[in-house]
Amino acid sequence: MTEESLSYEQARAELATVVEKLETGGNTLEESLSLWERGEELAAVCQKWLDGARARLDAARAAAE
């Protein structure tokens, strides 16, 4: 699944799984780096969704005034 097709909830859930795997340990350095990179991608997806939600709220507030 590409980042563009992930919902906020999907990205957040996968990010939580990535964090759990990193915290648990037992991964090789390469696996840990790959997990970290995926976590960064997922965090960016979540931030994009949150930024979009904030923009929609700001627009709705402005329209109501």
CHARMM-style PDB file with segment names, atoms N, HN, CA, C and O in Angstrom:
ATOM      1  N   MET     1       0.852  -1.165   0.000  1.00  0.00      PROA
ATOM      2  CA  MET     1       0.000   0.000   0.000  1.00  0.00      PROA
ATOM      3  C   MET     1       0.905   1.238   0.000  1.00  0.00      PROA
ATOM      4  O   MET     1       1.840   1.330   0.795  1.00  0.00      PROA
ATOM      5  N   THR     2       0.624   2.167  -0.879  1.00  0.00      PROA
ATOM      6  HN  THR     2      -0.136   2.092  -1.525  1.00  0.00      PROA
ATOM      7  CA  THR     2       1.433   3.369  -0.961  1.00  0.00      PROA
ATOM      8  C   THR     2       1.003   4.366   0.108  1.00  0.00      PROA
ATOM      9  O   THR     2      -0.108   4.301   0.635  1.00  0.00      PROA
ATOM     10  N   GLU     3       1.900   5.280   0.412  1.00  0.00      PROA
ATOM     11  HN  GLU     3       2.802   5.334  -0.016  1.00  0.00      PROA
ATOM     12  CA  GLU     3       1.600   6.281   1.432  1.00  0.00      PROA
ATOM     13  C   GLU     3       0.373   7.101   1.067  1.00  0.00      PROA
ATOM     14  O   GLU     3      -0.409   7.476   1.941  1.00  0.00      PROA
ATOM     15  N   GLU     4       0.200   7.383  -0.226  1.00  0.00      PROA
ATOM     16  HN  GLU     4       0.835   7.078  -0.936  1.00  0.00      PROA
ATOM     17  CA  GLU     4      -0.930   8.206  -0.663  1.00  0.00      PROA
ATOM     18  C   GLU     4      -2.274   7.535  -0.414  1.00  0.00      PROA
ATOM     19  O   GLU     4      -3.284   8.220  -0.251  1.00  0.00      PROA
ATOM     20  N   SER     5      -2.301   6.212  -0.383  1.00  0.00      PROA
ATOM     21  HN  SER     5      -1.480   5.656  -0.516  1.00  0.00      PROA
ATOM     22  CA  SER     5      -3.573   5.516  -0.221  1.00  0.00      PROA
ATOM     23  C   SER     5      -3.864   5.143   1.237  1.00  0.00      PROA
ATOM     24  O   SER     5      -4.913   4.570   1.531  1.00  0.00      PROA
ATOM     25  N   LEU     6      -2.946   5.462   2.146  1.00  0.00      PROA
ATOM     26  HN  LEU     6      -2.094   5.928   1.908  1.00  0.00      PROA
ATOM     27  CA  LEU     6      -3.167   5.136   3.549  1.00  0.00      PROA
ATOM     28  C   LEU     6      -4.083   6.157   4.209  1.00  0.00      PROA
ATOM     29  O   LEU     6      -3.921   7.364   4.025  1.00  0.00      PROA
ATOM     30  N   SER     7      -5.031   5.668   4.966  1.00  0.00      PROA
ATOM     31  HN  SER     7      -5.163   4.688   5.114  1.00  0.00      PROA
ATOM     32  CA  SER     7      -5.826   6.576   5.791  1.00  0.00      PROA
ATOM     33  C   SER     7      -4.985   6.959   6.999  1.00  0.00      PROA
ATOM     34  O   SER     7      -3.962   6.337   7.283  1.00  0.00      PROA
ATOM     35  N   TYR     8      -5.428   7.985   7.701  1.00  0.00      PROA
ATOM     36  HN  TYR     8      -6.259   8.490   7.470  1.00  0.00      PROA
ATOM     37  CA  TYR     8      -4.730   8.381   8.922  1.00  0.00      PROA
ATOM     38  C   TYR     8      -4.667   7.213   9.902  1.00  0.00      PROA
ATOM     39  O   TYR     8      -3.623   6.949  10.499  1.00  0.00      PROA
ATOM     40  N   GLU     9      -5.781   6.524  10.061  1.00  0.00      PROA
ATOM     41  HN  GLU     9      -6.629   6.739   9.577  1.00  0.00      PROA
ATOM     42  CA  GLU     9      -5.855   5.429  11.025  1.00  0.00      PROA
ATOM     43  C   GLU     9      -4.921   4.284  10.642  1.00  0.00      PROA
ATOM     44  O   GLU     9      -4.283   3.685  11.507  1.00  0.00      PROA
ATOM     45  N   GLN    10      -4.841   3.978   9.345  1.00  0.00      PROA
ATOM     46  HN  GLN    10      -5.360   4.464   8.641  1.00  0.00      PROA
ATOM     47  CA  GLN    10      -3.943   2.917   8.879  1.00  0.00      PROA
ATOM     48  C   GLN    10      -2.485   3.296   9.125  1.00  0.00      PROA
ATOM     49  O   GLN    10      -1.700   2.481   9.610  1.00  0.00      PROA
ATOM     50  N   ALA    11      -2.129   4.531   8.790  1.00  0.00      PROA
ATOM     51  HN  ALA    11      -2.767   5.193   8.396  1.00  0.00      PROA
ATOM     52  CA  ALA    11      -0.753   4.988   8.977  1.00  0.00      PROA
ATOM     53  C   ALA    11      -0.388   4.997  10.455  1.00  0.00      PROA
ATOM     54  O   ALA    11       0.714   4.591  10.824  1.00  0.00      PROA
ATOM     55  N   ARG    12      -1.306   5.458  11.304  1.00  0.00      PROA
ATOM     56  HN  ARG    12      -2.201   5.788  11.004  1.00  0.00      PROA
ATOM     57  CA  ARG    12      -1.047   5.511  12.745  1.00  0.00      PROA
ATOM     58  C   ARG    12      -0.870   4.103  13.311  1.00  0.00      PROA
ATOM     59  O   ARG    12       0.015   3.871  14.135  1.00  0.00      PROA
ATOM     60  N   ALA    13      -1.701   3.172  12.876  1.00  0.00      PROA
ATOM     61  HN  ALA    13      -2.420   3.361  12.206  1.00  0.00      PROA
ATOM     62  CA  ALA    13      -1.611   1.794  13.373  1.00  0.00      PROA
ATOM     63  C   ALA    13      -0.295   1.152  12.945  1.00  0.00      PROA
ATOM     64  O   ALA    13       0.362   0.482  13.743  1.00  0.00      PROA
ATOM     65  N   GLU    14       0.088   1.356  11.688  1.00  0.00      PROA
ATOM     66  HN  GLU    14      -0.445   1.901  11.040  1.00  0.00      PROA
ATOM     67  CA  GLU    14       1.360   0.784  11.226  1.00  0.00      PROA
ATOM     68  C   GLU    14       2.535   1.445  11.940  1.00  0.00      PROA
ATOM     69  O   GLU    14       3.515   0.780  12.277  1.00  0.00      PROA
ATOM     70  N   LEU    15       2.436   2.756  12.170  1.00  0.00      PROA
ATOM     71  HN  LEU    15       1.640   3.296  11.896  1.00  0.00      PROA
ATOM     72  CA  LEU    15       3.493   3.457  12.895  1.00  0.00      PROA
ATOM     73  C   LEU    15       3.636   2.893  14.305  1.00  0.00      PROA
ATOM     74  O   LEU    15       4.755   2.711  14.785  1.00  0.00      PROA
ATOM     75  N   ALA    16       2.535   2.617  14.963  1.00  0.00      PROA
ATOM     76  HN  ALA    16       1.626   2.765  14.572  1.00  0.00      PROA
ATOM     77  CA  ALA    16       2.585   2.030  16.306  1.00  0.00      PROA
ATOM     78  C   ALA    16       3.274   0.670  16.277  1.00  0.00      PROA
ATOM     79  O   ALA    16       4.033   0.337  17.187  1.00  0.00      PROA
ATOM     80  N   THR    17       3.013  -0.112  15.240  1.00  0.00      PROA
ATOM     81  HN  THR    17       2.396   0.159  14.501  1.00  0.00      PROA
ATOM     82  CA  THR    17       3.656  -1.416  15.098  1.00  0.00      PROA
ATOM     83  C   THR    17       5.160  -1.261  14.886  1.00  0.00      PROA
ATOM     84  O   THR    17       5.956  -2.000  15.464  1.00  0.00      PROA
ATOM     85  N   VAL    18       5.537  -0.303  14.061  1.00  0.00      PROA
ATOM     86  HN  VAL    18       4.891   0.298  13.591  1.00  0.00      PROA
ATOM     87  CA  VAL    18       6.956  -0.046  13.802  1.00  0.00      PROA
ATOM     88  C   VAL    18       7.659   0.358  15.095  1.00  0.00      PROA
ATOM     89  O   VAL    18       8.742  -0.143  15.396  1.00  0.00      PROA
ATOM     90  N   VAL    19       7.055   1.252  15.850  1.00  0.00      PROA
ATOM     91  HN  VAL    19       6.175   1.660  15.605  1.00  0.00      PROA
ATOM     92  CA  VAL    19       7.645   1.706  17.112  1.00  0.00      PROA
ATOM     93  C   VAL    19       7.792   0.533  18.078  1.00  0.00      PROA
ATOM     94  O   VAL    19       8.814   0.394  18.750  1.00  0.00      PROA
ATOM     95  N   GLU    20       6.772  -0.300  18.141  1.00  0.00      PROA
ATOM     96  HN  GLU    20       5.941  -0.187  17.596  1.00  0.00      PROA
ATOM     97  CA  GLU    20       6.827  -1.469  19.026  1.00  0.00      PROA
ATOM     98  C   GLU    20       7.982  -2.388  18.648  1.00  0.00      PROA
ATOM     99  O   GLU    20       8.706  -2.874  19.517  1.00  0.00      PROA
ATOM    100  N   LYS    21       8.153  -2.624  17.348  1.00  0.00      PROA
ATOM    101  HN  LYS    21       7.566  -2.229  16.642  1.00  0.00      PROA
ATOM    102  CA  LYS    21       9.256  -3.483  16.889  1.00  0.00      PROA
ATOM    103  C   LYS    21      10.608  -2.872  17.231  1.00  0.00      PROA
ATOM    104  O   LYS    21      11.531  -3.583  17.627  1.00  0.00      PROA
ATOM    105  N   LEU    22      10.727  -1.555  17.078  1.00  0.00      PROA
ATOM    106  HN  LEU    22       9.977  -0.977  16.756  1.00  0.00      PROA
ATOM    107  CA  LEU    22      11.987  -0.891  17.409  1.00  0.00      PROA
ATOM    108  C   LEU    22      12.261  -0.947  18.909  1.00  0.00      PROA
ATOM    109  O   LEU    22      13.400  -1.152  19.327  1.00  0.00      PROA
ATOM    110  N   GLU    23      11.218  -0.763  19.717  1.00  0.00      PROA
ATOM    111  HN  GLU    23      10.293  -0.596  19.377  1.00  0.00      PROA
ATOM    112  CA  GLU    23      11.390  -0.784  21.171  1.00  0.00      PROA
ATOM    113  C   GLU    23      11.707  -2.183  21.692  1.00  0.00      PROA
ATOM    114  O   GLU    23      12.436  -2.340  22.671  1.00  0.00      PROA
ATOM    115  N   THR    24      11.156  -3.192  21.030  1.00  0.00      PROA
ATOM    116  HN  THR    24      10.564  -3.064  20.234  1.00  0.00      PROA
ATOM    117  CA  THR    24      11.377  -4.573  21.449  1.00  0.00      PROA
ATOM    118  C   THR    24      12.829  -4.984  21.219  1.00  0.00      PROA
ATOM    119  O   THR    24      13.412  -5.735  22.002  1.00  0.00      PROA
ATOM    120  N   GLY    25      13.395  -4.476  20.131  1.00  0.00      PROA
ATOM    121  HN  GLY    25      12.922  -3.867  19.496  1.00  0.00      PROA
ATOM    122  CA  GLY    25      14.784  -4.799  19.827  1.00  0.00      PROA
ATOM    123  C   GLY    25      14.907  -6.157  19.162  1.00  0.00      PROA
ATOM    124  O   GLY    25      13.922  -6.741  18.710  1.00  0.00      PROA
ATOM    125  N   GLY    26      16.126  -6.640  19.112  1.00  0.00      PROA
ATOM    126  HN  GLY    26      16.926  -6.165  19.479  1.00  0.00      PROA
ATOM    127  CA  GLY    26      16.383  -7.937  18.503  1.00  0.00      PROA
ATOM    128  C   GLY    26      16.506  -7.883  16.993  1.00  0.00      PROA
ATOM    129  O   GLY    26      16.622  -8.921  16.342  1.00  0.00      PROA
ATOM    130  N   ASN    27      16.482  -6.688  16.431  1.00  0.00      PROA
ATOM    131  HN  ASN    27      16.387  -5.845  16.961  1.00  0.00      PROA
ATOM    132  CA  ASN    27      16.615  -6.543  14.989  1.00  0.00      PROA
ATOM    133  C   ASN    27      18.072  -6.284  14.631  1.00  0.00      PROA
ATOM    134  O   ASN    27      18.852  -5.791  15.445  1.00  0.00      PROA
ATOM    135  N   THR    28      18.416  -6.623  13.414  1.00  0.00      PROA
ATOM    136  HN  THR    28      17.783  -7.024  12.753  1.00  0.00      PROA
ATOM    137  CA  THR    28      19.744  -6.268  12.929  1.00  0.00      PROA
ATOM    138  C   THR    28      19.779  -4.763  12.712  1.00  0.00      PROA
ATOM    139  O   THR    28      18.739  -4.104  12.701  1.00  0.00      PROA
ATOM    140  N   LEU    29      20.960  -4.234  12.542  1.00  0.00      PROA
ATOM    141  HN  LEU    29      21.805  -4.769  12.550  1.00  0.00      PROA
ATOM    142  CA  LEU    29      21.094  -2.805  12.288  1.00  0.00      PROA
ATOM    143  C   LEU    29      20.341  -2.429  11.014  1.00  0.00      PROA
ATOM    144  O   LEU    29      19.652  -1.409  10.981  1.00  0.00      PROA
ATOM    145  N   GLU    30      20.464  -3.229   9.985  1.00  0.00      PROA
ATOM    146  HN  GLU    30      21.024  -4.057  10.011  1.00  0.00      PROA
ATOM    147  CA  GLU    30      19.783  -2.950   8.717  1.00  0.00      PROA
ATOM    148  C   GLU    30      18.263  -2.970   8.887  1.00  0.00      PROA
ATOM    149  O   GLU    30      17.566  -2.110   8.348  1.00  0.00      PROA
ATOM    150  N   GLU    31      17.750  -3.950   9.635  1.00  0.00      PROA
ATOM    151  HN  GLU    31      18.316  -4.648  10.073  1.00  0.00      PROA
ATOM    152  CA  GLU    31      16.312  -4.017   9.899  1.00  0.00      PROA
ATOM    153  C   GLU    31      15.847  -2.797  10.693  1.00  0.00      PROA
ATOM    154  O   GLU    31      14.795  -2.224  10.410  1.00  0.00      PROA
ATOM    155  N   SER    32      16.639  -2.411  11.683  1.00  0.00      PROA
ATOM    156  HN  SER    32      17.493  -2.876  11.913  1.00  0.00      PROA
ATOM    157  CA  SER    32      16.290  -1.247  12.493  1.00  0.00      PROA
ATOM    158  C   SER    32      16.269   0.022  11.652  1.00  0.00      PROA
ATOM    159  O   SER    32      15.371   0.849  11.806  1.00  0.00      PROA
ATOM    160  N   LEU    33      17.233   0.183  10.778  1.00  0.00      PROA
ATOM    161  HN  LEU    33      17.963  -0.489  10.653  1.00  0.00      PROA
ATOM    162  CA  LEU    33      17.264   1.349   9.896  1.00  0.00      PROA
ATOM    163  C   LEU    33      16.062   1.367   8.962  1.00  0.00      PROA
ATOM    164  O   LEU    33      15.465   2.416   8.722  1.00  0.00      PROA
ATOM    165  N   SER    34      15.718   0.206   8.444  1.00  0.00      PROA
ATOM    166  HN  SER    34      16.204  -0.646   8.639  1.00  0.00      PROA
ATOM    167  CA  SER    34      14.562   0.101   7.556  1.00  0.00      PROA
ATOM    168  C   SER    34      13.276   0.441   8.303  1.00  0.00      PROA
ATOM    169  O   SER    34      12.417   1.147   7.774  1.00  0.00      PROA
ATOM    170  N   LEU    35      13.143  -0.055   9.520  1.00  0.00      PROA
ATOM    171  HN  LEU    35      13.841  -0.629   9.950  1.00  0.00      PROA
ATOM    172  CA  LEU    35      11.971   0.256  10.338  1.00  0.00      PROA
ATOM    173  C   LEU    35      11.917   1.752  10.643  1.00  0.00      PROA
ATOM    174  O   LEU    35      10.851   2.363  10.575  1.00  0.00      PROA
ATOM    175  N   TRP    36      13.062   2.336  10.977  1.00  0.00      PROA
ATOM    176  HN  TRP    36      13.928   1.839  11.032  1.00  0.00      PROA
ATOM    177  CA  TRP    36      13.112   3.772  11.280  1.00  0.00      PROA
ATOM    178  C   TRP    36      12.666   4.585  10.067  1.00  0.00      PROA
ATOM    179  O   TRP    36      11.874   5.518  10.194  1.00  0.00      PROA
ATOM    180  N   GLU    37      13.182   4.221   8.888  1.00  0.00      PROA
ATOM    181  HN  GLU    37      13.825   3.463   8.785  1.00  0.00      PROA
ATOM    182  CA  GLU    37      12.798   4.935   7.667  1.00  0.00      PROA
ATOM    183  C   GLU    37      11.306   4.814   7.403  1.00  0.00      PROA
ATOM    184  O   GLU    37      10.661   5.793   7.027  1.00  0.00      PROA
ATOM    185  N   ARG    38      10.752   3.624   7.594  1.00  0.00      PROA
ATOM    186  HN  ARG    38      11.276   2.829   7.898  1.00  0.00      PROA
ATOM    187  CA  ARG    38       9.317   3.429   7.401  1.00  0.00      PROA
ATOM    188  C   ARG    38       8.538   4.257   8.421  1.00  0.00      PROA
ATOM    189  O   ARG    38       7.510   4.848   8.092  1.00  0.00      PROA
ATOM    190  N   GLY    39       9.026   4.298   9.645  1.00  0.00      PROA
ATOM    191  HN  GLY    39       9.861   3.818   9.913  1.00  0.00      PROA
ATOM    192  CA  GLY    39       8.379   5.104  10.661  1.00  0.00      PROA
ATOM    193  C   GLY    39       8.359   6.580  10.291  1.00  0.00      PROA
ATOM    194  O   GLY    39       7.357   7.259  10.513  1.00  0.00      PROA
ATOM    195  N   GLU    40       9.441   7.079   9.736  1.00  0.00      PROA
ATOM    196  HN  GLU    40      10.255   6.527   9.555  1.00  0.00      PROA
ATOM    197  CA  GLU    40       9.503   8.474   9.292  1.00  0.00      PROA
ATOM    198  C   GLU    40       8.477   8.739   8.191  1.00  0.00      PROA
ATOM    199  O   GLU    40       7.807   9.772   8.192  1.00  0.00      PROA
ATOM    200  N   GLU    41       8.361   7.792   7.247  1.00  0.00      PROA
ATOM    201  HN  GLU    41       8.905   6.954   7.247  1.00  0.00      PROA
ATOM    202  CA  GLU    41       7.372   7.926   6.166  1.00  0.00      PROA
ATOM    203  C   GLU    41       5.954   7.955   6.737  1.00  0.00      PROA
ATOM    204  O   GLU    41       5.133   8.782   6.340  1.00  0.00      PROA
ATOM    205  N   LEU    42       5.682   7.063   7.652  1.00  0.00      PROA
ATOM    206  HN  LEU    42       6.349   6.391   7.975  1.00  0.00      PROA
ATOM    207  CA  LEU    42       4.341   6.986   8.246  1.00  0.00      PROA
ATOM    208  C   LEU    42       4.026   8.217   9.082  1.00  0.00      PROA
ATOM    209  O   LEU    42       2.893   8.698   9.074  1.00  0.00      PROA
ATOM    210  N   ALA    43       5.011   8.728   9.801  1.00  0.00      PROA
ATOM    211  HN  ALA    43       5.931   8.337   9.808  1.00  0.00      PROA
ATOM    212  CA  ALA    43       4.807   9.948  10.583  1.00  0.00      PROA
ATOM    213  C   ALA    43       4.476  11.113   9.650  1.00  0.00      PROA
ATOM    214  O   ALA    43       3.641  11.956   9.979  1.00  0.00      PROA
ATOM    215  N   ALA    44       5.123  11.159   8.495  1.00  0.00      PROA
ATOM    216  HN  ALA    44       5.801  10.475   8.227  1.00  0.00      PROA
ATOM    217  CA  ALA    44       4.837  12.219   7.522  1.00  0.00      PROA
ATOM    218  C   ALA    44       3.413  12.096   6.976  1.00  0.00      PROA
ATOM    219  O   ALA    44       2.736  13.103   6.771  1.00  0.00      PROA
ATOM    220  N   VAL    45       2.961  10.863   6.743  1.00  0.00      PROA
ATOM    221  HN  VAL    45       3.511  10.045   6.910  1.00  0.00      PROA
ATOM    222  CA  VAL    45       1.590  10.644   6.278  1.00  0.00      PROA
ATOM    223  C   VAL    45       0.600  11.142   7.343  1.00  0.00      PROA
ATOM    224  O   VAL    45      -0.367  11.834   7.024  1.00  0.00      PROA
ATOM    225  N   CYS    46       0.849  10.786   8.593  1.00  0.00      PROA
ATOM    226  HN  CYS    46       1.635  10.224   8.852  1.00  0.00      PROA
ATOM    227  CA  CYS    46      -0.034  11.228   9.679  1.00  0.00      PROA
ATOM    228  C   CYS    46      -0.045  12.747   9.769  1.00  0.00      PROA
ATOM    229  O   CYS    46      -1.106  13.347   9.939  1.00  0.00      PROA
ATOM    230  N   GLN    47       1.121  13.375   9.656  1.00  0.00      PROA
ATOM    231  HN  GLN    47       1.983  12.887   9.518  1.00  0.00      PROA
ATOM    232  CA  GLN    47       1.194  14.826   9.742  1.00  0.00      PROA
ATOM    233  C   GLN    47       0.442  15.482   8.597  1.00  0.00      PROA
ATOM    234  O   GLN    47      -0.211  16.509   8.784  1.00  0.00      PROA
ATOM    235  N   LYS    48       0.532  14.890   7.411  1.00  0.00      PROA
ATOM    236  HN  LYS    48       1.062  14.056   7.259  1.00  0.00      PROA
ATOM    237  CA  LYS    48      -0.193  15.426   6.252  1.00  0.00      PROA
ATOM    238  C   LYS    48      -1.702  15.403   6.506  1.00  0.00      PROA
ATOM    239  O   LYS    48      -2.402  16.373   6.216  1.00  0.00      PROA
ATOM    240  N   TRP    49      -2.197  14.285   7.050  1.00  0.00      PROA
ATOM    241  HN  TRP    49      -1.628  13.497   7.286  1.00  0.00      PROA
ATOM    242  CA  TRP    49      -3.624  14.188   7.370  1.00  0.00      PROA
ATOM    243  C   TRP    49      -4.024  15.212   8.418  1.00  0.00      PROA
ATOM    244  O   TRP    49      -5.063  15.860   8.295  1.00  0.00      PROA
ATOM    245  N   LEU    50      -3.204  15.357   9.446  1.00  0.00      PROA
ATOM    246  HN  LEU    50      -2.360  14.829   9.546  1.00  0.00      PROA
ATOM    247  CA  LEU    50      -3.518  16.309  10.503  1.00  0.00      PROA
ATOM    248  C   LEU    50      -3.484  17.749   9.998  1.00  0.00      PROA
ATOM    249  O   LEU    50      -4.325  18.564  10.379  1.00  0.00      PROA
ATOM    250  N   ASP    51      -2.519  18.061   9.148  1.00  0.00      PROA
ATOM    251  HN  ASP    51      -1.836  17.399   8.838  1.00  0.00      PROA
ATOM    252  CA  ASP    51      -2.457  19.405   8.559  1.00  0.00      PROA
ATOM    253  C   ASP    51      -3.695  19.684   7.711  1.00  0.00      PROA
ATOM    254  O   ASP    51      -4.241  20.787   7.743  1.00  0.00      PROA
ATOM    255  N   GLY    52      -4.134  18.677   6.951  1.00  0.00      PROA
ATOM    256  HN  GLY    52      -3.691  17.782   6.924  1.00  0.00      PROA
ATOM    257  CA  GLY    52      -5.326  18.827   6.134  1.00  0.00      PROA
ATOM    258  C   GLY    52      -6.572  19.036   6.987  1.00  0.00      PROA
ATOM    259  O   GLY    52      -7.439  19.843   6.652  1.00  0.00      PROA
ATOM    260  N   ALA    53      -6.651  18.307   8.083  1.00  0.00      PROA
ATOM    261  HN  ALA    53      -5.947  17.651   8.355  1.00  0.00      PROA
ATOM    262  CA  ALA    53      -7.800  18.458   8.983  1.00  0.00      PROA
ATOM    263  C   ALA    53      -7.813  19.851   9.603  1.00  0.00      PROA
ATOM    264  O   ALA    53      -8.869  20.473   9.719  1.00  0.00      PROA
ATOM    265  N   ARG    54      -6.646  20.335   9.999  1.00  0.00      PROA
ATOM    266  HN  ARG    54      -5.789  19.829   9.905  1.00  0.00      PROA
ATOM    267  CA  ARG    54      -6.566  21.679  10.590  1.00  0.00      PROA
ATOM    268  C   ARG    54      -6.973  22.739   9.564  1.00  0.00      PROA
ATOM    269  O   ARG    54      -7.672  23.695   9.900  1.00  0.00      PROA
ATOM    270  N   ALA    55      -6.541  22.569   8.330  1.00  0.00      PROA
ATOM    271  HN  ALA    55      -5.973  21.792   8.057  1.00  0.00      PROA
ATOM    272  CA  ALA    55      -6.903  23.528   7.284  1.00  0.00      PROA
ATOM    273  C   ALA    55      -8.415  23.535   7.061  1.00  0.00      PROA
ATOM    274  O   ALA    55      -9.011  24.597   6.880  1.00  0.00      PROA
ATOM    275  N   ARG    56      -9.032  22.363   7.075  1.00  0.00      PROA
ATOM    276  HN  ARG    56      -8.548  21.501   7.222  1.00  0.00      PROA
ATOM    277  CA  ARG    56     -10.487  22.283   6.905  1.00  0.00      PROA
ATOM    278  C   ARG    56     -11.213  22.950   8.064  1.00  0.00      PROA
ATOM    279  O   ARG    56     -12.206  23.650   7.861  1.00  0.00      PROA
ATOM    280  N   LEU    57     -10.723  22.735   9.270  1.00  0.00      PROA
ATOM    281  HN  LEU    57      -9.917  22.167   9.435  1.00  0.00      PROA
ATOM    282  CA  LEU    57     -11.339  23.375  10.434  1.00  0.00      PROA
ATOM    283  C   LEU    57     -11.189  24.898  10.369  1.00  0.00      PROA
ATOM    284  O   LEU    57     -12.135  25.635  10.646  1.00  0.00      PROA
ATOM    285  N   ASP    58     -10.003  25.352  10.004  1.00  0.00      PROA
ATOM    286  HN  ASP    58      -9.235  24.753   9.779  1.00  0.00      PROA
ATOM    287  CA  ASP    58      -9.777  26.794   9.885  1.00  0.00      PROA
ATOM    288  C   ASP    58     -10.685  27.407   8.824  1.00  0.00      PROA
ATOM    289  O   ASP    58     -11.220  28.500   9.011  1.00  0.00      PROA
ATOM    290  N   ALA    59     -10.857  26.693   7.700  1.00  0.00      PROA
ATOM    291  HN  ALA    59     -10.422  25.806   7.547  1.00  0.00      PROA
ATOM    292  CA  ALA    59     -11.730  27.190   6.634  1.00  0.00      PROA
ATOM    293  C   ALA    59     -13.175  27.233   7.093  1.00  0.00      PROA
ATOM    294  O   ALA    59     -13.902  28.177   6.782  1.00  0.00      PROA
ATOM    295  N   ALA    60     -13.592  26.221   7.829  1.00  0.00      PROA
ATOM    296  HN  ALA    60     -13.002  25.454   8.082  1.00  0.00      PROA
ATOM    297  CA  ALA    60     -14.978  26.200   8.326  1.00  0.00      PROA
ATOM    298  C   ALA    60     -15.207  27.317   9.324  1.00  0.00      PROA
ATOM    299  O   ALA    60     -16.264  27.947   9.313  1.00  0.00      PROA
ATOM    300  N   ARG    61     -14.240  27.574  10.183  1.00  0.00      PROA
ATOM    301  HN  ARG    61     -13.381  27.062  10.193  1.00  0.00      PROA
ATOM    302  CA  ARG    61     -14.365  28.667  11.151  1.00  0.00      PROA
ATOM    303  C   ARG    61     -14.422  30.011  10.443  1.00  0.00      PROA
ATOM    304  O   ARG    61     -15.213  30.880  10.811  1.00  0.00      PROA
ATOM    305  N   ALA    62     -13.586  30.182   9.431  1.00  0.00      PROA
ATOM    306  HN  ALA    62     -12.944  29.477   9.133  1.00  0.00      PROA
ATOM    307  CA  ALA    62     -13.559  31.444   8.690  1.00  0.00      PROA
ATOM    308  C   ALA    62     -14.878  31.661   7.955  1.00  0.00      PROA
ATOM    309  O   ALA    62     -15.378  32.784   7.890  1.00  0.00      PROA
ATOM    310  N   ALA    63     -15.434  30.603   7.410  1.00  0.00      PROA
ATOM    311  HN  ALA    63     -15.028  29.690   7.462  1.00  0.00      PROA
ATOM    312  CA  ALA    63     -16.708  30.711   6.686  1.00  0.00      PROA
ATOM    313  C   ALA    63     -17.865  31.039   7.635  1.00  0.00      PROA
ATOM    314  O   ALA    63     -18.837  31.682   7.240  1.00  0.00      PROA
ATOM    315  N   ALA    64     -17.751  30.592   8.883  1.00  0.00      PROA
ATOM    316  HN  ALA    64     -16.961  30.069   9.204  1.00  0.00      PROA
ATOM    317  CA  ALA    64     -18.807  30.825   9.857  1.00  0.00      PROA
ATOM    318  C   ALA    64     -18.789  32.259  10.402  1.00  0.00      PROA
ATOM    319  O   ALA    64     -19.785  32.738  10.943  1.00  0.00      PROA
ATOM    320  N   GLU    65     -17.663  32.924  10.255  1.00  0.00      PROA
ATOM    321  HN  GLU    65     -16.854  32.535   9.815  1.00  0.00      PROA
ATOM    322  CA  GLU    65     -17.543  34.285  10.799  1.00  0.00      PROA
ATOM    323  C   GLU    65     -18.079  35.328   9.878  1.00  0.00      PROA
ATOM    324  OT1 GLU    65     -18.045  36.515  10.202  1.00  0.00      PROA
TER     325      GLU     65
END
